[in-house]
Amino acid sequence: MNIETDRVTIPLWVIWVIVLVAITAGLGCWYYKLDATDVKLLGLVGGVVSGLVIYICTFVTILRPLQELERFKRMGVRNLLANRHDKAYYKKLLTDVQRTVDVMGASCTRFIDDFLDLQSDDKILVDALRKHQRLRVRLLVPTVNFMTPEATLRAHGLTNKIAALQAEFGLRIDLRRFQAAPQHSFVVADDDMVAGPIFEGDASRHAPAVHVSTLTEYAAKYRDHFETVWNAARAS
């Protein structure tokens, strides 16, 4: 180690803490030198010193969680969901969608019932398709022989619902089926993606999910997978 030439990078938070400690120490020394009869000034300085001590302790305590949160933000992680079947959460993502909605799942029936039901008063994605003429919705589901009995039951009448949507929107809404068991469930809405695993049985209902920016490498893997499967799948 060469003291004359080597450089040491000091994090900004360290400098901030040092400055605060120095100010607190200076005010503390001044406090003990104040005239004991000057009650107002003693109260003011003592209060400032106490506040600074509490702030420094709190800042140091929450520093690591804040750093972790910032790291996830830089990675494009926007939220972690305990349950990927959260209609209200998806509704917020789809409110302002204008370009692309890509969905891959075990049957996509929940998604269609929640957001693409022409008979529903709360058909947010139908309204978006009517408002934005360039918006395109693509749905990827497995063929019936790769669906679970529960998913097969939910998917009854799916083709008719898609046909009704296509009667109004044409190929701006499309459904394709792939020959494999579903492993992933995800929704891409413009610059947002919510993705999670598909477990066997009822456990999949409460599977977790991660909400990330589509600009991340994590999301890019899902997008590439979707395009690969979509191009190999057959139209419903």
N, C-alpha and C positions, 0 to 999 in steps of 0.2 A: 504494500500500500504506500503510495507516494502522496504525502500531505500537500505538497506544493502543486501537484497537477491533477490528482484524482478528484472526481466530482461525486457528490452524494445528492440524490434527488430526495427532497423532503416534501411529503404530501402537504397540501394546503391546509388540511384539517389540523395537522401537527402545529403549523405556524399559528393558526387561529387559537388553538388551546394555549400555546405558550404566551401569546399576547394577552389572552384573558386572565391567565394565571398571574402574569406580571402586573396587570391592572388591579386585580384583586389583592395581590400582596401589597402593592403601593397604597391602595385605599385602606387596607387593614392596618398598615403601619401608621397612616395618618389618623385613623380612628383612635388608636391608643395614645396619640399625642394631643388630641383635642381637649379643650377645656371641659371639665366635667360638668360645669354649670350651663354649657351651651346645649341644652336638651334637644332643640330642634335639629341642629347640625349633626349631633350624635345619632339621632334617630334616622336622619336622611342617609348618612354615610353607612351606618350599620345595616340599614335596609338594602342599600345597593350592594354591599359586600355579601350579605346573605343571599340575595338574588343571583349574584354572579356565581357563588359557590354551588347553588342548586342547579343553575344552568349548565355549568361545566360538568357536574356529575351526570346530569341527564343526557347531555350531548355525548359524553364518552360511552354511556350505557347503550344508547340507541344507535351508535355509529355503525356497528357491524350490520345490523338489520337494514339500515339505510344504504349501506354499500352493496349489500346483496340485492336489494330492490333495484338499485341503479344498474347493477350488472344485468339483471333480467330485462330491464327496459332497453338497454343497449343491444341485447340479443333479440329484441323484437317480441318478447313475451308480454302479452297485455293482461292476461288473467289466467288463473287456474280454477277450473270448475269441478266441484265435487260430483255433479250430475250433469251429463251431457244432454239430457232430455229436459232442458229448461226453455220452455216456449217464450217466456218474457225476455230472456237474454238474446235469443235468436231474433226476436222481433225488433230489438234495438239495432241489430246489425243490418237487418233487411230494410229498415225504414228509408234509408237514403241510397240504397243500391241502385246503380245506373248502368253497369256494363255486363257483369258476369255473375252468375250464381251456379256453382257446380256442387252437386250433392252425391255422395256415395254412402250406401248403407245397406242394412240387412233387407229392407223392403222399401224404404223412403215413404211409407204410408203415413207415418206421423207427420212428416214434413209437408206432404201434400194436403193432409187434412187440416193442418194448422195454418198454412200460408197460401195454398193454391186451390182451395175449395170454392168453386164458383157460386155455390149456394150459401156460403157463409157471409155474414155481415162484416167479419174481420178477416178479409182476404188480402193481406198487405202486399203479397208478392204479385197477385193479380193486378192490383192497383198500380204497382210499380211497372209492370209490363205495359199497361195501358198508357202510362205517363212517359216512359222512356222507350222509344221505338227501337233503340239499339240493344236493349237489354236482352240477354239470352240465358235461358235456364236449361241446364243439362243434368239429368238424373241417371245414376248408375246403380243397378241392382243385380243380384245374382239370378240365374235362371231358377225356375221352381224346384228343380231336383236338388239344388244346393241351399234352398231355404229351410229353416226350421219349421216344424208344424205351426208354431205360433205366428211366424212371419208369413207363412203361406196363407193362413186364415186372414191375417190383416190385409194381405195383398189382393184379396178377392175383389174384383171390380176395378183394379188399378188401371188396366188397359182402357176401360171405358172413360175413366176420369181424364186420362191423358188425351184421349181422342176428343173429348169435349173441349179441353184447353187448346188443342191444336186447331180445332175448328175456328177459334178466334185468333190465335197467335201464330198459327202455322209452325214452321220448324224453329221458331224462336224458343220453343219449349220442346224438349226431346227426351225420350227415355230409351236407354239401351240396357241389355242384359249380358252379363259375363258368366263364363263357365268356370266358376270357382267358388269355394266357400268364402263368405265375406270375413275379412279380418279387421278392417278399419271402417270407421264411420267418421265422415268429415263434411263440413259445409264451408265452401269458399264463397265469400260475398265481397266482390271487388278487392279491397286491400286487406281483408280480414279472413282468417281461417280458424275454425274450431274443429279440433280433431281428437279422437279418442279410440280406444280399442273396442272390439266387439267380442264379448265373452259368451260362452255357451250358457243357455238357460236364462233364468230370470236375472242373473247377476248383471247381464248386459244393460238392463234397464237403468241401473244406478252406476254405470261406469263413469269414471272421471274423464275430463277432457282438458285440453290446453288451448287457449286463445292466443294466436300469434299473428304477427304481420306477415302478409304473403311475400314480403321482400326478404324474409329470412331463409337461410339454407334449409332449415327444418321444413318450412312450408314448401320450398321448391321441390323437395323429395316427394311430397304428397301430390303436388301439381303434376310432376313428371309421371308419377304412378297413375294418376287419373287419366292423363292423355294416352298413356300406353294401353291401359285397359279399355278406354273409350274407343280407340281406333281398332282394337281387336274384337270388341263386342258387336253383337248383332242388334239391329233396331227391333224394338218391341212390336 
